[in-house]
Amino acid sequence: MQRIAAATIAGSDPSGGAGLQTDLRVLTLLGVYAQGVITALTVQNSLGVKGWQPVEGKLVKSQIEALFEDLPPAAVKTGMLANAEIILAVAEALADKDVQLVVDPVMVAKGGARLLEEEALKALREKLLPLATVITPNIPEAEALLGERIKDPETVLPKLKALGPEKVILKGGHLEGEDAVDLLYDGEDIVALKATRVKGPVGHGTGCTFSAALTAGLAQGISFFEAAQIAKKFVTVSLRAASLSPLGKGISPLDHLIHLDRLKARYQVLKDLEAAAEFFCSFPVRELIPEVQSNLGYALPLAQGQGEVAAFPGRIVACGERARPVGCPTFGASRHVANVILSALKFDPSIRAALNIRFDESFIKRAQKLGLSVAEFSRRQEPPEIKAREGSTLIWGISAVCSQLGFVPDLIFDRGEVGKEPMIRVLGKDPFEVTQKALKLLSGGPK
């Protein structure tokens, strides 16, 4: 297999949270051969930047030329460039190269330390931005590049593109709101990428991570808009993982290794689903199977969409006094069970599995007697605008219950309405826990 190379031109962060080290890790995780050109040596960690020293411009240029002489990268990104001398050296080295260039105009570290000398802005605007395929400034960086305050982000996109790049991504992490919204602009269309904002002392290296992920996508021939979506998702998952288990004592860097965990988990998720379904169906469970049949789902860690939740494509169907799964478990096989799990995950990332079973008052009473937590939502209270959107009812119902309780209960049920069968959803950390809970509702099940 011929490997695709991509390079980062950035400062070294010995703590690994940002800069060159982060870029190399992200590029590798996303499947490209990572190359690195050092522009500065920094002394920093999650507590902040304690000092830095730039590399001589000639040496930076020589590093870049060495890459193109031997194994030319398909895409290059820049991070910390420190001063005008380095910017001019980078621009001169790349001026005649047929390569996609992502410019992340790094100016200030997450902790507030300045990483670009004031006089370097002119060189950045005039020499490097015109060579860029994409620039990825955040709001403060865009304000510095334009020399004006940004009140309406959409209105400044043409101004940023007029500085020379082919495309612009204006990152919205510094704006207010529940969502972090990035704006993509290719000269014609404006596309907004949204993700729920991750709160808390996390985010060291966010910009580096995003631009490196974008560079990996472009190097592999992925379209601009799709590569940006992949980068946004990569950042969001990394931030969420870091918020659950912070790294360092200050502003936690992103946890990139969650993506390796998720990759390794794919096989185990399918294996566990199959084993749990086989165990469940070894009991006389016909009484638990609803008219619409059951399904058992299991999500990847920090699943982001229905395609990251596995279930049985033909459901689990009644068969005599027992039941059997139809087909092998597959990711994206069930929208309904996926919506249940994804909604619960937002409140408790450890809840990754769910099973729908038939509603019966005796099951509810038995669950309560066993000490399981039980909650109900009513379809009659569903807002009309939610009801009008196909597939939104379960998201609304599960979210409403968890919001009210402040946790994810073991069972969530509704009594149905015209055309909608009453249903119980059993939730848990994995499919074994879920099926055990469901089986306990049967008089002949395991205790």
C-alpha positions in Angstrom: 0.0 0.0 0.0 1.3 3.4 -0.9 1.1 5.7 2.1 -0.1 9.3 1.8 2.1 11.8 3.6 1.0 15.0 5.3 3.2 17.5 7.1 2.8 20.0 10.0 5.0 23.1 10.3 4.6 24.1 14.0 6.1 24.7 17.4 7.1 21.9 19.7 5.0 21.3 22.8 6.9 19.0 25.2 3.7 18.2 27.1 2.1 16.8 23.9 -1.1 18.8 24.4 -0.7 21.1 21.4 1.6 22.0 18.5 3.8 19.6 16.6 3.2 16.7 18.9 -0.6 17.0 18.7 -0.5 17.4 15.0 1.6 14.3 14.5 -0.7 12.2 16.7 -3.9 13.4 14.9 -2.4 12.9 11.4 -1.4 9.3 12.4 -4.7 8.4 14.0 -6.5 9.6 10.8 -4.4 7.4 8.6 -1.6 9.5 7.0 2.1 9.3 7.3 2.9 12.3 9.5 5.9 14.6 8.9 6.9 17.5 11.2 8.9 20.7 10.7 9.8 22.5 13.9 9.4 26.3 14.0 9.9 26.9 17.7 10.8 25.2 21.0 8.3 26.0 23.7 8.2 25.3 27.4 4.6 24.6 28.3 2.1 22.2 29.8 -1.5 22.3 30.7 -0.8 25.0 33.2 0.4 27.4 30.5 3.3 28.6 28.3 6.4 29.4 30.3 8.6 30.5 27.4 9.6 29.8 23.8 12.5 30.2 21.4 12.1 30.4 17.6 14.1 28.3 15.2 16.2 30.2 12.6 14.2 30.8 9.4 16.8 29.2 7.2 16.6 26.0 9.2 12.8 26.0 8.9 13.1 26.4 5.1 15.7 23.6 4.9 13.4 21.2 6.8 10.6 21.8 4.4 12.8 21.4 1.4 14.0 18.1 2.8 10.5 16.8 2.9 9.7 17.7 -0.7 13.0 16.3 -1.9 12.2 12.8 -0.7 8.6 12.1 0.3 6.5 15.1 -0.8 3.4 15.6 1.5 0.0 15.8 -0.2 -1.1 18.4 2.3 0.7 20.7 4.7 -0.6 22.6 7.7 1.0 25.5 9.6 0.6 26.2 13.3 2.8 28.4 15.5 5.1 30.4 13.1 6.5 32.7 15.8 7.8 35.6 13.7 8.1 37.3 10.3 11.3 35.6 9.4 9.8 32.1 9.8 6.6 33.1 7.9 8.7 34.4 5.0 10.8 31.2 5.0 7.7 29.0 5.0 6.1 31.1 2.2 9.2 31.0 0.1 9.6 27.2 0.6 6.0 26.5 -0.4 5.5 29.1 -3.1 6.2 26.7 -6.0 4.9 23.5 -4.5 1.7 21.8 -5.7 0.3 21.0 -2.3 -2.8 21.7 -0.3 -2.0 24.2 2.5 -4.0 24.6 5.7 -3.0 27.8 7.6 -4.0 27.8 11.3 -3.0 31.4 12.2 -1.9 30.6 15.7 -1.4 33.8 17.7 -2.3 33.1 21.3 -2.2 29.9 23.4 -5.3 28.7 25.2 -3.8 30.1 28.5 -3.3 33.5 27.0 0.4 33.5 26.1 1.2 35.2 22.8 2.8 32.9 20.2 3.2 35.3 17.3 5.2 38.5 17.3 3.1 41.6 16.4 5.2 42.6 13.3 4.6 39.1 11.9 1.0 39.8 11.1 1.8 41.7 8.0 3.9 38.9 6.6 1.2 36.4 7.4 -1.4 38.4 5.6 0.7 39.3 2.5 2.9 36.2 2.0 1.3 33.1 3.5 -2.5 33.5 3.3 -2.5 33.9 -0.5 -0.9 30.5 -0.7 -3.5 28.8 1.5 -6.1 26.3 0.4 -7.9 26.9 3.7 -7.4 29.2 6.7 -8.9 28.2 10.1 -8.9 31.3 12.4 -10.9 31.5 15.6 -12.8 34.8 16.3 -9.9 36.6 18.0 -7.5 35.5 15.3 -9.9 36.7 12.6 -10.2 40.0 14.3 -6.5 40.4 14.3 -6.2 39.5 10.6 -8.9 41.9 9.6 -8.1 44.7 12.1 -11.7 45.0 13.2 -14.2 43.7 15.8 -16.5 40.9 14.6 -20.2 41.3 15.4 -21.7 39.1 12.7 -19.4 36.2 11.8 -21.1 35.5 8.5 -20.5 39.0 7.2 -16.7 38.8 7.6 -16.2 35.5 5.7 -15.8 37.3 2.3 -13.3 39.7 3.9 -11.2 36.8 5.2 -11.3 35.1 1.8 -10.2 38.4 0.2 -6.9 38.0 2.1 -6.1 35.3 -0.4 -7.1 31.8 0.7 -9.3 29.6 -1.5 -11.6 28.7 1.5 -12.3 29.9 5.0 -13.3 28.1 8.2 -14.2 30.6 11.0 -14.2 28.7 14.2 -16.9 29.7 16.7 -15.5 28.3 20.0 -15.2 31.8 21.5 -18.8 32.7 20.8 -21.7 32.3 23.3 -24.3 29.6 23.1 -24.9 26.0 23.9 -23.5 25.0 20.5 -20.0 25.6 19.2 -20.6 26.7 15.6 -18.0 26.8 12.9 -18.7 28.6 9.5 -17.3 27.1 6.3 -17.0 29.3 3.2 -15.8 28.4 -0.2 -16.6 31.6 -2.0 -20.1 30.6 -2.8 -21.7 28.6 0.0 -21.7 29.1 3.7 -22.2 25.9 5.8 -22.5 25.9 9.6 -21.0 23.0 11.5 -22.6 22.6 15.0 -21.6 20.6 18.0 -22.8 20.8 21.6 -20.3 22.9 23.5 -18.1 20.9 25.9 -17.8 22.8 29.2 -15.1 22.8 31.8 -11.3 23.4 31.9 -10.6 21.5 28.6 -9.4 22.6 25.2 -5.6 22.9 25.2 -4.7 22.1 21.5 -8.3 22.4 20.1 -7.2 24.5 17.1 -4.2 22.3 16.4 -6.4 19.2 16.5 -9.0 20.6 14.1 -6.5 21.9 11.5 -4.5 18.7 11.7 -7.6 16.5 11.2 -8.7 18.8 8.3 -5.3 18.4 6.7 -5.4 14.6 7.0 -8.7 14.6 5.2 -7.6 16.9 2.4 -4.4 14.9 2.0 -6.5 11.8 1.4 -8.6 13.5 -1.3 -11.7 14.0 0.8 -13.8 17.1 -0.2 -13.5 20.3 1.8 -16.9 20.1 3.4 -16.6 16.4 4.3 -13.1 16.8 5.7 -14.3 19.7 7.9 -17.1 17.6 9.2 -14.7 14.8 10.0 -12.4 17.2 11.8 -15.3 18.7 13.8 -16.4 15.3 14.9 -12.8 14.3 15.8 -12.5 17.4 18.0 -15.9 17.0 19.6 -15.3 13.4 20.7 -11.7 14.2 21.9 -13.1 17.1 24.0 -15.8 15.0 25.5 -13.4 12.3 26.4 -11.1 14.8 28.0 -13.9 16.4 30.0 -14.7 12.9 31.5 -11.1 12.2 32.4 -8.9 15.4 32.2 -5.2 15.2 31.4 -2.9 17.5 33.5 -3.6 19.9 36.3 -4.6 23.0 34.2 -6.5 23.3 30.9 -6.7 19.7 29.8 -5.6 18.8 26.3 -7.9 16.8 24.1 -7.9 13.0 24.6 -7.1 11.9 21.0 -6.7 8.3 22.1 -10.4 7.9 22.5 -10.5 7.4 18.8 -8.2 4.4 19.1 -10.4 3.1 21.9 -13.5 3.5 19.6 -11.8 1.7 16.7 -10.9 -1.2 18.9 -14.4 -1.3 20.4 -16.2 -1.9 17.1 -15.5 -5.6 17.1 -16.2 -6.0 20.8 -19.5 -4.2 20.5 -20.7 -6.6 17.8 -19.4 -9.7 19.7 -21.0 -8.6 23.0 -24.4 -7.9 21.3 -24.4 -11.3 19.7 -23.6 -13.1 23.0 -26.1 -11.1 25.0 -28.9 -11.7 22.5 -28.1 -15.4 22.5 -28.3 -15.4 26.3 -31.6 -13.5 26.3 -33.2 -15.8 23.8 -32.2 -18.9 25.7 -35.1 -18.1 28.2 -38.8 -18.2 27.5 -39.0 -14.5 26.7 -42.1 -14.5 24.5 -43.9 -12.5 27.2 -41.4 -9.6 26.8 -41.6 -9.3 23.0 -43.9 -6.5 21.8 -46.1 -6.5 18.7 -43.4 -4.5 16.8 -40.8 -7.0 18.1 -37.7 -6.1 20.2 -34.2 -4.9 19.4 -31.1 -4.7 21.4 -28.6 -2.0 20.8 -25.0 -1.2 21.9 -23.1 2.0 21.1 -19.5 2.8 20.7 -17.9 4.9 23.5 -19.2 8.5 23.1 -21.2 7.6 20.0 -22.1 10.6 17.9 -24.8 9.3 15.6 -27.0 6.3 14.6 -24.2 4.8 12.5 -22.2 4.3 15.7 -24.9 2.2 17.4 -25.1 -1.5 16.5 -28.4 -3.5 16.6 -30.1 -6.4 14.8 -31.3 -5.4 11.3 -34.2 -7.8 11.5 -34.9 -7.2 15.2 -35.4 -9.9 17.9 -38.6 -11.7 17.0 -40.9 -14.0 19.0 -40.5 -17.7 18.1 -42.7 -20.0 20.1 -42.1 -19.4 23.8 -38.7 -17.9 23.1 -37.3 -15.4 20.6 -34.4 -15.1 18.1 -32.4 -12.3 16.5 -32.8 -12.0 12.8 -29.5 -11.4 11.2 -26.1 -10.5 12.6 -25.7 -7.2 14.6 -24.8 -4.3 12.4 -24.0 -0.6 13.0 -26.8 1.7 12.0 -29.4 -1.1 11.9 -32.0 0.5 14.2 -33.0 4.2 14.3 -35.3 3.7 17.3 -33.0 1.9 19.7 -30.1 4.2 18.5 -32.2 7.3 19.4 -32.9 5.9 22.9 -29.2 5.2 23.5 -27.9 8.5 22.0 -30.3 10.5 24.1 -29.3 8.7 27.3 -25.6 9.1 26.4 -25.9 12.9 26.6 -26.7 12.6 30.3 -24.5 9.6 31.2 -21.8 8.5 28.8 -21.6 5.1 30.5 -25.1 4.2 29.4 -24.4 2.6 26.0 -27.1 -0.2 25.6 -30.9 -0.5 25.4 -33.6 -3.0 24.8 -37.2 -2.3 24.0 -39.8 -4.8 25.5 -43.6 -5.1 25.8 -45.4 -2.7 28.2 -47.2 -4.4 31.0 -48.1 -3.0 34.4 -46.8 -6.2 36.1 -43.4 -5.6 34.6 -43.3 -2.0 36.0 -44.4 -3.2 39.5 -41.9 -6.0 39.4 -39.1 -3.6 38.4 -40.0 -1.3 41.3 -40.1 -4.2 43.7 -36.6 -5.2 42.5 -35.3 -1.7 43.3 -34.9 -0.7 39.6 -35.4 3.0 38.8 -38.5 3.5 36.6 -39.7 6.6 34.8 -42.5 7.5 32.4 -43.1 10.0 29.6 -46.4 10.7 28.0 -46.8 11.1 24.2 -49.8 13.4 25.0 -47.4 16.0 26.3 -45.1 15.9 23.3 -44.9 19.4 21.7 -46.5 19.6 18.2 -43.3 20.7 16.6 -41.5 17.6 17.9 -44.4 15.3 16.9 -44.2 16.7 13.4 -40.6 15.6 13.0 -40.2 12.0 12.1 -38.2 10.0 14.6 -38.1 12.8 17.2 -40.5 11.4 19.8 -38.0 9.1 21.5 -35.3 11.7 21.6 -37.7 14.1 23.3 -39.2 11.6 25.7 -35.9 10.1 26.9 -34.3 13.6 27.2 -37.3 14.9 29.1 -37.2 12.0 31.6 -33.4 12.3 32.2 -33.5 16.1 32.5 -36.2 15.9 35.1 -34.6 13.1 37.1 -31.0 14.3 36.7 -29.9 10.7 35.8 -30.7 7.9 33.4 -33.2 5.4 35.0 -33.1 1.6 34.4 -36.5 1.6 32.7 -38.3 4.3 30.7 -41.8 3.6 29.4 -44.7 5.3 27.7 -48.3 4.1 27.4 -48.6 4.8 23.7 -51.3 6.5 21.8 -53.4 5.9 18.7 -51.2 3.9 16.3 -48.3 3.8 18.8 -47.8 0.6 20.9 -47.0 1.2 24.6 -43.3 0.3 25.2 -40.7 -0.1 27.9 -37.1 0.7 27.2 -34.5 -1.0 29.4 -31.2 0.8 29.6 -27.7 0.0 30.9 -24.0 0.1 30.5 -23.8 -2.9 28.2 -26.1 -5.5 26.6 -25.5 -8.1 29.3 -26.6 -5.7 32.0 -29.7 -4.7 29.9 -30.8 -8.3 29.2 -30.3 -9.3 32.8 -32.6 -6.4 33.9 -35.2 -7.4 31.3 -35.1 -11.1 32.3 -35.6 -10.2 36.0 -39.0 -9.0 35.0 -40.0 -12.5 34.1 -41.1 -14.9 36.9 -38.9 -17.6 35.4 -35.9 -15.4 34.6 -32.5 -15.2 36.4 -32.4 -13.4 39.7 
